[in-house]
Amino acid sequence: METTEKDVARRFYAIIDSGRPEGLDEVCATDLVGHAGAGSDLHELKRSLAGFLAAFPDMAARVDHLVQEGDLVSVWLMYTATHRGDFAGVPASGRKVKFAEWDLLRIQDGKIVEITQYCDLFMIMSQIGALPTAAPV
């Protein structure tokens, strides 16, 4: 059975859900190029994911939209998780978080060769109590 680019993208998020950053080797090229939140290469992508999983060990992705044009797959997803470890200098709060992410994956020969990630860090920081709340009016 042939693997499509969308299948590779779905497998990428299944690996994230498994909590095993080392599993990214299965779907990412060794010379992966990353942009924005993904870091610059596969090593940084794994390190970033490991950091998120240390702070949010139950992190789970829900893919809402998966759109393909040529070798590009655009993904809009929502993550849910519980803040159980330090994140950006903020100690574990035990709070539940829900945040959006947009990824653009370029896939060739069954591997992700380029990734751009934008994550709603403001929402995460707000939900874990790292940002001041608005003053009452």
C-alpha positions as CSV (number, residue, x, y, z in Angstrom):
1,M,0.0,0.0,0.0
2,E,1.4,3.4,-1.0
3,T,1.9,6.0,1.8
4,T,0.5,9.4,1.0
5,E,1.7,12.7,2.3
6,K,-1.4,13.0,4.5
7,D,-0.6,9.5,5.9
8,V,2.9,10.7,6.9
9,A,1.4,13.8,8.5
10,R,-1.1,11.7,10.5
11,R,1.8,9.4,11.6
12,F,3.8,12.5,12.8
13,Y,1.0,13.5,15.2
14,A,0.5,9.9,16.3
15,I,4.2,9.8,17.3
16,I,3.8,13.1,19.2
17,D,0.7,11.6,21.0
18,S,2.8,8.5,21.9
19,G,5.2,10.8,23.9
20,R,8.3,9.4,22.0
21,P,10.3,12.2,20.4
22,E,12.8,9.7,19.2
23,G,10.0,8.2,17.0
24,L,10.2,11.2,14.8
25,D,13.0,9.4,12.9
26,E,10.3,7.3,11.4
27,V,8.7,10.2,9.5
28,C,11.3,12.9,9.4
29,A,14.3,13.2,7.1
30,T,17.7,13.3,8.8
31,D,18.4,16.6,7.1
32,L,15.0,18.1,8.0
33,V,14.9,21.9,7.9
34,G,12.8,23.6,10.5
35,H,11.3,27.1,10.8
36,A,9.7,29.1,13.7
37,G,8.8,26.9,16.6
38,A,10.1,23.7,15.1
39,G,13.7,24.7,15.6
40,S,16.2,24.5,12.7
41,D,16.7,20.8,12.3
42,L,15.5,17.3,13.5
43,H,17.6,17.5,16.6
44,E,16.0,20.8,17.7
45,L,12.5,19.5,16.8
46,K,13.0,16.5,19.0
47,R,14.4,18.7,21.8
48,S,11.5,21.1,21.6
49,L,9.0,18.2,21.7
50,A,10.8,16.6,24.6
51,G,10.6,19.9,26.5
52,F,6.8,20.2,25.9
53,L,6.3,16.6,26.9
54,A,8.3,17.1,30.2
55,A,6.0,20.0,31.1
56,F,2.8,18.5,29.6
57,P,3.2,14.7,29.6
58,D,-0.4,13.9,28.6
59,M,-0.2,16.2,25.6
60,A,-2.6,15.0,22.9
61,A,-3.2,16.4,19.4
62,R,-6.5,16.6,17.6
63,V,-6.1,17.3,13.9
64,D,-8.9,19.5,12.8
65,H,-7.8,20.3,9.2
66,L,-5.4,18.6,6.9
67,V,-5.0,20.2,3.5
68,Q,-2.6,19.2,0.8
69,E,-1.3,21.0,-2.3
70,G,1.5,19.2,-4.1
71,D,4.2,18.1,-1.5
72,L,2.9,20.6,1.1
73,V,0.5,19.6,3.9
74,S,-1.1,22.3,6.0
75,V,-2.3,21.2,9.4
76,W,-4.5,23.0,11.9
77,L,-4.7,21.2,15.2
78,M,-5.6,21.6,18.8
79,Y,-3.6,20.3,21.7
80,T,-4.9,19.5,25.2
81,A,-2.6,18.8,28.1
82,T,-2.1,19.2,31.8
83,H,0.8,21.4,33.1
84,R,2.7,18.9,35.2
85,G,6.3,20.2,34.9
86,D,8.3,23.4,34.5
87,F,7.5,25.3,31.3
88,A,9.3,28.5,30.3
89,G,10.3,29.0,34.0
90,V,6.8,28.4,35.3
91,P,6.5,25.6,37.8
92,A,3.9,22.9,37.4
93,S,0.4,24.3,38.1
94,G,-1.7,21.2,37.5
95,R,-3.9,23.3,35.2
96,K,-5.4,21.9,32.0
97,V,-4.5,23.7,28.8
98,K,-5.9,23.8,25.3
99,F,-4.0,25.6,22.5
100,A,-3.9,25.8,18.7
101,E,-1.0,25.1,16.4
102,W,-0.6,25.5,12.7
103,D,2.1,23.4,10.9
104,L,3.2,23.4,7.3
105,L,4.9,20.2,6.3
106,R,6.8,19.6,3.1
107,I,6.9,15.8,2.5
108,Q,9.1,14.0,-0.1
109,D,9.6,10.3,-0.5
110,G,7.5,9.5,2.6
111,K,9.5,11.8,4.9
112,I,9.0,15.3,6.3
113,V,11.8,17.3,4.8
114,E,10.7,20.8,6.0
115,I,8.4,22.0,8.8
116,T,7.2,25.3,9.9
117,Q,5.3,25.4,13.3
118,Y,3.3,28.2,14.9
119,C,2.0,27.5,18.3
120,D,-0.2,29.8,20.5
121,L,2.3,30.2,23.3
122,F,0.3,33.2,24.6
123,M,-2.6,31.0,25.3
124,I,-0.5,28.4,27.0
125,M,1.2,31.0,29.2
126,S,-2.2,32.5,30.1
127,Q,-3.7,29.2,31.0
128,I,-0.9,28.1,33.3
129,G,-1.1,31.4,35.2
130,A,2.1,33.0,33.9
131,L,0.5,36.2,32.6
132,P,-1.3,38.8,34.7
133,T,-5.0,38.8,34.5
134,A,-6.8,41.9,33.3
135,A,-7.7,44.4,36.0
136,P,-11.4,44.6,36.8
137,V,-13.2,47.4,35.1
